[in-house]
Amino acid sequence: MSFTEFLGAESAWFIPAISASAFLIILVFGRFLPDRGAIISIFAIGLGLVLFWPILTDVIDTGASAAKITWFSVGDTIISIGITVDLLSVTMLGLITLVSLLVQIYSVGYMKGEPRYSWYFALHGLFAATMTALVLADNLLFLYFAWELVGLCSYLLIGFWFDRKPAAEAAKKAFITTRIGDVALLIGIIILFNATGHFEISTIIHVVEQGGVNNTLLTTASLLIFIGAMGKSAQFPLHVWLPDAMEGPTPVSALIHAATMVAAGIYLVARVLPVFEGAMYVMMIITSVGTITFLLGSTLALVATDIKRILAYSTISHLGLMMLSLGSFGAGAAILHLVAHGLSKALLFLGAGSIMHSLNGETSIWKMGGLRKAMPITTISFLIGAASLAGIAPLSGFFSKDEILIAVADKRGPLLLATTLVGVLISSIYMGRLSLVVFFGKLRTRQADIHESPLTMTMPLVSLAIMVVCVTVIALPWGDSYNGFVYFLTGEHKFHFDIVLASTTLGIVFSGLVASWIIYGNEGSRHQVIAGRFNFVYRIILNTYYLDRLYQWMVNTIVLAASKSISQFDRMVINDTGVDQPAAFVMISAVRARYLQTGKVYNYGAVMAVGISLIILFWWLLK
């Protein structure tokens, strides 16, 4: 038996199992290991990446496969736990293992000297295990189990520096905000189970396609599942947790934004898209939410000054673009952009970490500038990632955006296409702004010792930069044997290049870059003039459209007031009246009733005499 035959698609469960084992080993023995567990975690995810290739080969050669065992049974209902290995799950598997590996290698240098070093890498192992299990899950119940563990890991990683109040608050904000979506997802799963009698995703899709689910139930369940995806993938209005998540270590930001947590929502919608397609109103909601999120994130990135927050808002924007593509029936285009964005955004976050490492943690872009000379590797790598996300040809981001725009034009019409192109313009402006302010112009920092990062940090940067360029090869067709990534993944359509739309998009992108050069090329002096001229709009955007303040007001005014009322009701009615009063009555009655048992015969005789007298009197009165 060959290596490929032994490690075929059905053996994909090895990948999450290996990372889970690494987590347990580091958790128990981490403090006693020479490297405090880093090598074990890196080896586990590296082995997962190695195993990915024979799995991919097997799927291409033989098609999708599945494996499952009985998890538990309730009456006649048997709940299984299993994996589905198809092109979608394998694509996600490759992205997760690749980015996780590079982030962990990068973390060796970035987190050096951290007191909780072993715990950090243990969490990375658990995160990788749960995320890979999520994309391999063949049923919604198992997926939800992994979904919750991903949320737990993100909470622990975002709040890794929990002794810092902003990090602790950010972790709680992320956990609570995504919890809203998680509860909705669970309810949606339960509704689908009640309607179909199954948790298996393939079976549910089959029943829906056969018209076996009531339209009202299907719409309700689909909407609730989408709300779950909104929470994880930071879609408006549940996006507010993602910028604050930047309080965690920078490698964690790269991991969350590139290939793991935020990708889970996009993957979920793509996985059950046939269910959503049976509820057309929900598809319109997905399109609308995606569009709003795309524009919202773009405008917020345009005015932010913290380098990590700019990238966070950029992530929100691109996640909105992916959701817009899914709502426009462009699942293949959405996943292609997920891959292109995942690699590019990981590159940008790790590049930001490299800059912060050199500048002793500085995050304000207005305190950077002129770094291209002192940090050439970081500069070139960062610019490649920025160019890809801006949509500059021939990088992968250009082709993935082009596929999305084609889907929007075909399914949603010219008005939404024009709106999307406005978002593309803003995206190119803020990417140009970020690159110009950070790497060009004069050096604004007073720090003397600015240097390139060590090899453990620059090697992942170079690797990711090369991969960002190489993804272009995946997007494009290769003769007659390969018709482009979209067709390879979904069979939606062969690669086609709309020269008019592509030229228009490219013209818009370069217009945005020229605008960013005009505004920010001269030490950014003109942006102050523009901000002053449009001060009202600028202030609204700078304050994140006052959404955070609105949510805080709602929590303080409504949630806390309601919780106080509920607390008082619980204390006064439930506890005092419903529990304490009956208990006090029983206690008092018992105290008084004990006098009936004195042990003295004459007391019993007296009671009997009184009782008999009362009976006689009662009988006489009745007579």
C-alpha positions as semicolon CSV with decimal commas, in nm:
position;residue;x (nm);y (nm);z (nm)
1;M;0,000;0,000;0,000
2;S;0,136;0,339;-0,103
3;F;0,162;0,644;0,119
4;T;-0,117;0,815;-0,072
5;E;-0,346;0,511;-0,042
6;F;-0,282;0,487;0,330
7;L;-0,341;0,855;0,390
8;G;-0,638;0,908;0,163
9;A;-0,933;1,137;0,210
10;E;-1,091;0,923;0,482
11;S;-0,781;0,970;0,696
12;A;-0,821;1,348;0,706
13;W;-0,929;1,321;1,070
14;F;-0,560;1,271;1,151
15;I;-0,499;1,642;1,103
16;P;-0,721;1,775;1,386
17;A;-0,628;1,473;1,600
18;I;-0,255;1,550;1,575
19;S;-0,299;1,915;1,674
20;A;-0,531;1,816;1,959
21;S;-0,266;1,574;2,082
22;A;-0,006;1,851;2,067
23;F;-0,234;2,069;2,279
24;L;-0,264;1,799;2,548
25;I;0,110;1,725;2,551
26;I;0,205;2,092;2,584
27;L;-0,066;2,151;2,843
28;V;0,062;1,871;3,066
29;F;0,436;1,874;3,000
30;G;0,498;2,218;2,846
31;R;0,701;2,363;3,133
32;F;0,936;2,063;3,128
33;L;1,007;2,069;2,752
34;P;1,328;2,235;2,627
35;D;1,143;2,468;2,390
36;R;0,838;2,482;2,615
37;G;0,627;2,307;2,354
38;A;0,673;2,532;2,051
39;I;0,839;2,261;1,842
40;I;0,563;2,011;1,920
41;S;0,288;2,250;1,811
42;I;0,478;2,349;1,496
43;F;0,554;1,985;1,416
44;A;0,187;1,890;1,457
45;I;0,052;2,156;1,222
46;G;0,345;2,101;0,983
47;L;0,258;1,731;0,968
48;G;-0,100;1,834;0,902
49;L;0,017;2,037;0,602
50;V;0,218;1,738;0,477
51;L;-0,087;1,512;0,509
52;F;-0,296;1,766;0,318
53;W;-0,126;1,687;-0,012
54;P;-0,210;1,316;-0,041
55;I;-0,563;1,399;0,077
56;L;-0,595;1,661;-0,198
57;T;-0,461;1,415;-0,455
58;D;-0,710;1,151;-0,344
59;V;-1,004;1,392;-0,366
60;I;-0,902;1,505;-0,716
61;D;-0,856;1,147;-0,834
62;T;-1,154;0,975;-0,670
63;G;-1,390;1,254;-0,568
64;A;-1,542;1,341;-0,232
65;S;-1,553;1,084;0,045
66;A;-1,689;1,055;0,396
67;A;-1,631;0,855;0,710
68;K;-1,841;0,847;1,024
69;I;-1,908;0,656;1,343
70;T;-2,199;0,658;1,584
71;W;-2,159;0,937;1,838
72;F;-2,462;0,864;2,055
73;S;-2,825;0,764;2,014
74;V;-3,149;0,892;2,167
75;G;-3,432;0,650;2,115
76;D;-3,450;0,575;1,744
77;T;-3,239;0,878;1,656
78;I;-2,873;0,798;1,591
79;I;-2,630;1,089;1,603
80;S;-2,309;1,024;1,414
81;I;-1,978;1,203;1,414
82;G;-1,790;1,205;1,088
83;I;-1,598;1,396;0,824
84;T;-1,672;1,508;0,472
85;V;-1,371;1,546;0,250
86;D;-1,449;1,731;-0,071
87;L;-1,290;2,014;-0,265
88;L;-1,439;2,282;-0,039
89;S;-1,323;2,126;0,288
90;V;-0,982;2,037;0,143
91;T;-0,933;2,395;0,022
92;M;-1,006;2,523;0,371
93;L;-0,785;2,252;0,518
94;G;-0,489;2,363;0,309
95;L;-0,539;2,730;0,392
96;I;-0,573;2,667;0,766
97;T;-0,272;2,438;0,799
98;L;-0,050;2,660;0,583
99;V;-0,130;2,988;0,757
100;S;-0,126;2,828;1,102
101;L;0,218;2,680;1,037
102;L;0,367;3,010;0,924
103;V;0,205;3,201;1,210
104;Q;0,344;2,956;1,464
105;I;0,695;2,977;1,316
106;Y;0,665;3,356;1,325
107;S;0,551;3,340;1,688
108;V;0,876;3,174;1,796
109;G;1,056;3,504;1,746
110;Y;0,770;3,739;1,825
111;M;0,671;3,578;2,156
112;K;1,025;3,507;2,275
113;G;1,057;3,573;2,647
114;E;0,682;3,553;2,711
115;P;0,616;3,399;3,058
116;R;0,318;3,196;2,926
117;Y;0,504;3,080;2,618
118;S;0,400;2,714;2,645
119;W;0,033;2,805;2,709
120;Y;0,040;3,024;2,397
121;F;0,150;2,737;2,175
122;A;-0,088;2,497;2,346
123;L;-0,375;2,729;2,249
124;H;-0,246;2,742;1,892
125;G;-0,259;2,363;1,880
126;L;-0,616;2,356;2,010
127;F;-0,718;2,635;1,772
128;A;-0,579;2,446;1,473
129;A;-0,749;2,125;1,588
130;T;-1,092;2,281;1,631
131;M;-1,081;2,482;1,310
132;T;-0,977;2,184;1,096
133;A;-1,244;1,973;1,268
134;L;-1,501;2,243;1,185
135;V;-1,432;2,240;0,812
136;L;-1,429;1,859;0,802
137;A;-1,752;1,808;0,999
138;D;-2,019;1,621;0,805
139;N;-2,308;1,722;1,028
140;L;-2,430;2,044;1,185
141;L;-2,415;1,918;1,544
142;F;-2,047;1,822;1,523
143;L;-1,981;2,146;1,335
144;Y;-2,146;2,341;1,616
145;F;-1,934;2,160;1,874
146;A;-1,616;2,263;1,689
147;W;-1,767;2,608;1,628
148;E;-1,797;2,670;2,003
149;L;-1,444;2,549;2,070
150;V;-1,314;2,788;1,805
151;G;-1,491;3,069;1,989
152;L;-1,338;2,957;2,319
153;C;-0,988;2,948;2,168
154;S;-1,031;3,293;2,018
155;Y;-1,144;3,425;2,357
156;L;-0,833;3,283;2,524
157;L;-0,596;3,403;2,252
158;I;-0,742;3,754;2,223
159;G;-0,726;3,783;2,600
160;F;-0,385;3,617;2,622
161;W;-0,247;3,926;2,793
162;F;-0,539;3,928;3,032
163;D;-0,346;4,134;3,285
164;R;-0,394;4,425;3,044
165;K;-0,744;4,566;3,081
166;P;-0,794;4,642;2,706
167;A;-0,708;4,280;2,616
168;A;-0,943;4,140;2,880
169;E;-1,224;4,371;2,767
170;A;-1,163;4,284;2,400
171;A;-1,181;3,911;2,476
172;K;-1,510;3,953;2,660
173;K;-1,650;4,171;2,382
174;A;-1,558;3,913;2,117
175;F;-1,704;3,628;2,322
176;I;-2,032;3,803;2,403
177;T;-2,088;3,946;2,054
178;T;-2,025;3,617;1,878
179;R;-2,241;3,444;2,141
180;I;-2,544;3,623;1,993
181;G;-2,475;3,454;1,662
182;D;-2,391;3,121;1,825
183;V;-2,730;3,102;1,999
184;A;-2,908;3,185;1,674
185;L;-2,707;2,917;1,494
186;L;-2,801;2,654;1,751
187;I;-3,171;2,739;1,722
188;G;-3,147;2,724;1,342
189;I;-2,982;2,381;1,359
190;I;-3,257;2,254;1,590
191;I;-3,528;2,384;1,355
192;L;-3,366;2,209;1,059
193;F;-3,336;1,887;1,258
194;N;-3,704;1,902;1,354
195;A;-3,797;1,967;0,990
196;T;-3,575;1,701;0,832
197;G;-3,495;1,454;1,111
198;H;-3,123;1,474;1,029
199;F;-2,811;1,662;1,128
200;E;-2,604;1,545;0,828
201;I;-2,546;1,839;0,597
202;S;-2,572;1,638;0,274
203;T;-2,902;1,482;0,384
204;I;-3,047;1,819;0,489
205;I;-2,952;1,970;0,152
206;H;-3,114;1,675;-0,029
207;V;-3,438;1,709;0,170
208;V;-3,450;2,085;0,106
209;E;-3,387;2,043;-0,267
210;Q;-3,671;1,788;-0,279
211;G;-3,906;2,042;-0,122
212;G;-3,936;1,848;0,203
213;V;-3,914;2,153;0,433
214;N;-4,189;2,409;0,485
215;N;-4,089;2,742;0,335
216;T;-4,152;2,936;0,657
217;L;-3,942;2,694;0,861
218;L;-3,671;2,694;0,595
219;T;-3,658;3,075;0,586
220;T;-3,648;3,098;0,965
221;A;-3,376;2,835;1,001
222;S;-3,169;2,985;0,719
223;L;-3,189;3,332;0,869
224;L;-3,083;3,205;1,212
225;I;-2,791;3,011;1,065
226;F;-2,686;3,322;0,875
227;I;-2,694;3,524;1,198
228;G;-2,451;3,267;1,338
229;A;-2,224;3,326;1,040
230;M;-2,260;3,703;1,087
231;G;-2,120;3,679;1,439
232;K;-1,815;3,472;1,348
233;S;-1,738;3,656;1,025
234;A;-1,793;4,003;1,173
235;Q;-2,079;4,113;0,950
236;F;-2,276;4,428;1,024
237;P;-2,409;4,483;1,288
238;L;-2,212;4,212;1,473
239;H;-1,875;4,338;1,347
240;V;-1,782;4,551;1,647
241;W;-1,574;4,283;1,822
242;L;-1,316;4,239;1,548
243;P;-1,126;4,574;1,570
244;D;-1,094;4,535;1,948
245;A;-0,955;4,184;1,900
246;M;-0,632;4,357;1,794
247;E;-0,542;4,376;2,163
248;G;-0,417;4,019;2,141
249;P;-0,067;3,931;2,016
250;T;-0,014;4,024;1,651
251;P;0,035;3,661;1,535
252;V;-0,305;3,587;1,690
253;S;-0,453;3,870;1,484
254;A;-0,302;3,717;1,171
255;L;-0,443;3,377;1,262
256;I;-0,794;3,502;1,341
257;H;-0,819;3,734;1,041
258;A;-0,664;3,510;0,779
259;A;-0,761;3,149;0,803
260;T;-0,951;3,059;1,112
261;M;-1,226;3,224;1,310
262;V;-1,356;3,484;1,065
263;A;-1,338;3,234;0,779
264;A;-1,572;2,999;0,966
265;G;-1,881;3,207;0,888
266;I;-1,798;3,229;0,518
267;Y;-1,732;2,855;0,509
268;L;-2,062;2,778;0,685
269;V;-2,267;2,980;0,436
270;A;-2,079;2,824;0,144
271;R;-2,127;2,474;0,287
272;V;-2,504;2,504;0,329
273;L;-2,561;2,748;0,040
274;P;-2,819;2,516;-0,128
275;V;-3,028;2,552;0,190
276;F;-3,011;2,930;0,162
277;E;-3,095;2,914;-0,207
278;G;-3,427;2,756;-0,109
279;A;-3,506;3,073;0,089
280;M;-3,469;3,360;-0,158
281;Y;-3,550;3,631;0,095
282;V;-3,252;3,517;0,301
283;M;-3,029;3,533;-0,007
284;M;-3,130;3,897;-0,049
285;I;-3,053;3,959;0,318
286;I;-2,709;3,800;0,273
287;T;-2,645;4,025;-0,026
288;S;-2,758;4,336;0,162
289;V;-2,561;4,262;0,477
290;G;-2,251;4,180;0,271
291;T;-2,277;4,508;0,079
292;I;-2,322;4,718;0,393
293;T;-2,032;4,541;0,565
294;F;-1,808;4,588;0,260
295;L;-1,867;4,963;0,246
296;L;-1,865;5,006;0,625
297;G;-1,529;4,834;0,670
298;S;-1,375;5,023;0,378
299;T;-1,471;5,366;0,510
300;L;-1,357;5,284;0,863
301;A;-1,017;5,167;0,734
302;L;-0,988;5,496;0,547
303;V;-0,970;5,707;0,866
304;A;-0,816;5,471;1,123
305;T;-0,461;5,544;1,238
306;D;-0,368;5,225;1,423
307;I;-0,199;4,988;1,176
308;K;-0,364;4,678;1,321
309;R;-0,707;4,842;1,330
310;I;-0,671;4,947;0,967
311;L;-0,607;4,584;0,878
312;A;-0,897;4,477;1,101
313;Y;-1,138;4,710;0,922
314;S;-0,996;4,585;0,595
315;T;-1,080;4,231;0,705
316;I;-1,438;4,336;0,784
317;S;-1,462;4,493;0,440
318;H;-1,334;4,190;0,252
319;L;-1,549;3,952;0,456
320;G;-1,844;4,164;0,349
321;L;-1,733;4,129;-0,012
322;M;-1,720;3,751;0,027
323;M;-2,067;3,747;0,180
324;L;-2,191;3,968;-0,105
325;S;-2,054;3,712;-0,349
326;L;-2,230;3,427;-0,166
327;G;-2,556;3,622;-0,173
328;S;-2,503;3,664;-0,547
329;F;-2,474;3,285;-0,597
330;G;-2,098;3,312;-0,644
331;A;-1,973;3,053;-0,396
332;G;-1,663;2,972;-0,600
333;A;-1,566;3,339;-0,630
334;A;-1,617;3,387;-0,255
335;I;-1,389;3,095;-0,166
336;L;-1,126;3,208;-0,416
337;H;-1,127;3,550;-0,251
338;L;-1,118;3,383;0,090
339;V;-0,795;3,209;-0,009
340;A;-0,643;3,519;-0,170
341;H;-0,746;3,738;0,122
342;G;-0,634;3,482;0,382
343;L;-0,279;3,465;0,250
344;S;-0,257;3,840;0,187
345;K;-0,403;3,938;0,522
346;A;-0,178;3,694;0,710
347;L;0,114;3,854;0,527
348;L;-0,001;4,206;0,621
349;F;-0,058;4,126;0,987
350;L;0,275;3,952;1,020
351;G;0,432;4,249;0,843
352;A;0,262;4,481;1,091
353;G;0,400;4,266;1,371
354;S;0,747;4,296;1,222
355;I;0,713;4,675;1,217
356;M;0,585;4,684;1,575
357;H;0,867;4,454;1,684
358;S;1,121;4,697;1,541
359;L;0,944;5,005;1,683
360;N;0,895;4,866;2,034
361;G;0,522;4,812;1,996
362;E;0,432;5,137;1,819
363;T;0,102;5,105;1,624
364;S;0,024;5,458;1,501
365;I;0,099;5,494;1,131
366;W;0,171;5,866;1,179
367;K;0,466;5,771;1,398
368;M;0,616;5,550;1,128
369;G;0,723;5,650;0,778
370;G;1,040;5,591;0,577
371;L;1,072;5,228;0,694
372;R;1,149;5,093;0,346
373;K;1,523;5,157;0,390
374;A;1,561;5,002;0,736
375;M;1,321;4,709;0,675
376;P;1,343;4,612;0,307
377;I;1,215;4,253;0,342
378;T;0,915;4,362;0,548
379;T;0,847;4,646;0,305
380;I;0,850;4,438;-0,013
381;S;0,644;4,159;0,145
382;F;0,390;4,402;0,289
383;L;0,351;4,588;-0,041
384;I;0,282;4,261;-0,226
385;G;0,002;4,178;0,018
386;A;-0,138;4,531;0,001
387;A;-0,128;4,532;-0,380
388;S;-0,315;4,202;-0,393
389;L;-0,593;4,320;-0,162
390;A;-0,616;4,649;-0,348
391;G;-0,686;4,449;-0,664
392;I;-0,379;4,520;-0,873
393;A;-0,327;4,285;-1,168
394;P;-0,190;4,025;-1,207
395;L;-0,201;3,938;-0,836
396;S;-0,459;3,697;-0,699
397;G;-0,675;3,965;-0,537
398;F;-0,745;4,115;-0,879
399;F;-0,878;3,791;-1,025
400;S;-1,083;3,698;-0,717
401;K;-1,245;4,043;-0,714
402;D;-1,311;4,012;-1,086
403;E;-1,494;3,682;-1,030
404;I;-1,704;3,842;-0,756
405;L;-1,791;4,140;-0,973
406;I;-1,898;3,907;-1,255
407;A;-2,128;3,720;-1,014
408;V;-2,276;4,048;-0,886
409;A;-2,329;4,180;-1,239
410;D;-2,495;3,858;-1,356
411;K;-2,722;3,801;-1,055
412;R;-2,782;4,140;-0,890
413;G;-2,769;4,395;-1,168
414;P;-2,584;4,719;-1,249
415;L;-2,688;4,920;-0,940
416;L;-2,530;4,681;-0,694
417;L;-2,232;4,642;-0,927
418;A;-2,177;5,018;-0,920
419;T;-2,205;5,017;-0,540
420;T;-1,949;4,739;-0,519
421;L;-1,711;4,931;-0,745
422;V;-1,734;5,226;-0,506
423;G;-1,615;4,991;-0,232
424;V;-1,331;4,875;-0,458
425;L;-1,225;5,239;-0,505
426;I;-1,221;5,306;-0,130
427;S;-1,025;4,983;-0,072
428;S;-0,751;5,091;-0,309
429;I;-0,735;5,434;-0,143
430;Y;-0,689;5,304;0,211
431;M;-0,435;5,043;0,101
432;G;-0,241;5,312;-0,082
433;R;-0,267;5,537;0,225
434;L;-0,137;5,265;0,456
435;S;0,159;5,178;0,233
436;L;0,260;5,538;0,165
437;V;0,240;5,661;0,523
438;V;0,422;5,362;0,676
439;F;0,702;5,295;0,429
440;F;0,762;5,617;0,235
441;G;0,830;5,977;0,319
442;K;1,039;6,083;0,616
443;L;1,118;5,873;0,920
444;R;0,887;6,009;1,193
445;T;0,992;5,792;1,485
446;R;1,258;5,902;1,732
447;Q;1,379;5,549;1,786
448;A;1,735;5,503;1,667
449;D;1,760;5,125;1,650
450;I;1,524;5,037;1,363
451;H;1,620;4,706;1,210
452;E;1,482;4,417;1,012
453;S;1,317;4,138;1,209
454;P;1,495;3,806;1,276
455;L;1,482;3,514;1,034
456;T;1,201;3,336;1,221
457;M;0,983;3,638;1,144
458;T;1,101;3,732;0,794
459;M;1,092;3,377;0,658
460;P;0,711;3,349;0,695
461;L;0,680;3,693;0,537
462;V;0,875;3,589;0,229
463;S;0,691;3,257;0,207
464;L;0,352;3,425;0,223
465;A;0,455;3,687;-0,034
466;I;0,553;3,411;-0,277
467;M;0,225;3,230;-0,213
468;V;0,021;3,546;-0,269
469;V;0,179;3,567;-0,614
470;C;0,134;3,194;-0,679
471;V;-0,238;3,195;-0,597
472;T;-0,279;3,372;-0,930
473;V;-0,178;3,046;-1,096
474;I;-0,458;2,867;-0,910
475;A;-0,717;3,123;-1,016
476;L;-0,635;3,101;-1,388
477;P;-0,702;2,808;-1,626
478;W;-0,433;2,570;-1,750
479;G;-0,528;2,463;-2,099
480;D;-0,812;2,212;-2,130
481;S;-0,736;2,014;-1,812
482;Y;-0,800;2,293;-1,561
483;N;-1,061;2,562;-1,619
484;G;-0,987;2,789;-1,326
485;F;-1,041;2,764;-0,953
486;V;-1,411;2,853;-0,957
487;Y;-1,496;2,575;-1,201
488;F;-1,261;2,336;-1,020
489;L;-1,431;2,399;-0,687
490;T;-1,798;2,429;-0,779
491;G;-1,839;2,367;-1,150
492;E;-2,024;2,700;-1,172
493;H;-1,853;2,819;-1,486
494;K;-1,525;2,801;-1,669
495;F;-1,284;3,087;-1,629
496;H;-1,394;3,383;-1,832
497;F;-1,238;3,723;-1,844
498;D;-1,469;4,018;-1,896
499;I;-1,229;4,265;-2,051
500;V;-1,465;4,563;-2,009
501;L;-1,538;4,493;-1,642
502;A;-1,176;4,405;-1,565
503;S;-1,049;4,721;-1,736
504;T;-1,304;4,930;-1,550
505;T;-1,206;4,772;-1,219
506;L;-0,835;4,816;-1,284
507;G;-0,892;5,178;-1,382
508;I;-1,084;5,238;-1,059
509;V;-0,808;5,074;-0,854
510;F;-0,535;5,286;-1,010
511;S;-0,752;5,595;-0,967
512;G;-0,771;5,515;-0,598
513;L;-0,395;5,469;-0,576
514;V;-0,339;5,802;-0,754
515;A;-0,583;5,967;-0,514
516;S;-0,398;5,821;-0,216
517;W;-0,069;5,949;-0,360
518;I;-0,211;6,298;-0,406
519;I;-0,356;6,307;-0,055
520;Y;-0,087;6,123;0,141
521;G;0,221;6,135;-0,080
522;N;0,344;6,469;0,056
523;E;0,376;6,363;0,419
524;G;0,001;6,332;0,435
525;S;-0,053;6,704;0,468
526;R;-0,351;6,724;0,233
527;H;-0,558;6,475;0,428
528;Q;-0,594;6,727;0,712
529;V;-0,737;6,981;0,469
530;I;-0,985;6,726;0,333
531;A;-1,078;6,609;0,682
532;G;-1,142;6,970;0,784
533;R;-1,354;7,038;0,475
534;F;-1,570;6,730;0,539
535;N;-1,539;6,746;0,916
536;F;-1,896;6,633;0,989
537;V;-1,866;6,313;0,783
538;Y;-1,509;6,259;0,897
539;R;-1,610;6,271;1,263
540;I;-1,894;6,026;1,209
541;I;-1,663;5,774;1,044
542;L;-1,381;5,835;1,292
543;N;-1,624;5,749;1,573
544;T;-1,713;5,424;1,391
545;Y;-2,057;5,562;1,299
546;Y;-2,123;5,580;1,676
547;L;-2,219;5,212;1,669
548;D;-1,996;5,123;1,963
549;R;-2,147;5,407;2,165
550;L;-2,495;5,297;2,062
551;Y;-2,426;4,942;2,177
552;Q;-2,277;5,070;2,502
553;W;-2,586;5,285;2,559
554;M;-2,810;4,988;2,487
555;V;-2,618;4,776;2,735
556;N;-2,618;5,045;3,005
557;T;-2,974;5,166;2,952
558;I;-3,168;4,864;2,835
559;V;-2,978;4,547;2,914
560;L;-2,857;4,647;3,259
561;A;-3,194;4,805;3,346
562;A;-3,376;4,492;3,233
563;S;-3,132;4,272;3,424
564;K;-3,181;4,487;3,737
565;S;-3,558;4,449;3,707
566;I;-3,525;4,076;3,654
567;S;-3,291;4,057;3,952
568;Q;-3,541;4,240;4,173
569;F;-3,825;4,018;4,052
570;D;-3,613;3,713;4,123
571;R;-3,525;3,836;4,469
572;M;-3,866;3,970;4,575
573;V;-4,106;3,735;4,400
574;I;-3,923;3,414;4,323
575;N;-3,685;3,404;4,617
576;D;-3,862;3,593;4,896
577;T;-4,224;3,501;4,815
578;G;-4,187;3,175;4,629
579;V;-3,900;3,019;4,825
580;D;-3,827;3,196;5,154
581;Q;-4,191;3,251;5,266
582;P;-4,301;2,888;5,221
583;A;-3,982;2,775;5,388
584;A;-4,042;3,010;5,682
585;F;-4,402;2,890;5,711
586;V;-4,291;2,528;5,720
587;M;-4,023;2,607;5,977
588;I;-4,263;2,798;6,205
589;S;-4,528;2,530;6,167
590;A;-4,275;2,265;6,256
591;V;-4,162;2,458;6,562
592;R;-4,516;2,493;6,684
593;A;-4,619;2,142;6,589
594;R;-4,343;1,993;6,797
595;Y;-4,543;2,079;7,112
596;L;-4,793;1,812;7,007
597;Q;-4,528;1,551;7,083
598;T;-4,440;1,602;7,451
599;G;-4,418;1,240;7,562
600;K;-4,652;1,309;7,856
601;V;-4,966;1,094;7,886
602;Y;-5,175;1,357;8,056
603;N;-5,115;1,599;7,769
604;Y;-5,234;1,338;7,520
605;G;-5,538;1,266;7,744
606;A;-5,624;1,635;7,763
607;V;-5,601;1,671;7,388
608;M;-5,819;1,367;7,339
609;A;-6,076;1,504;7,584
610;V;-6,084;1,840;7,407
611;G;-6,117;1,667;7,073
612;I;-6,402;1,447;7,184
613;S;-6,576;1,750;7,336
614;L;-6,545;1,939;7,008
615;I;-6,685;1,645;6,813
616;I;-6,984;1,617;7,045
617;L;-7,045;1,990;7,028
618;F;-7,024;1,986;6,650
619;W;-7,267;1,694;6,631
620;W;-7,508;1,870;6,867
621;L;-7,505;2,189;6,670
622;L;-7,576;2,003;6,349
623;K;-7,860;1,819;6,513
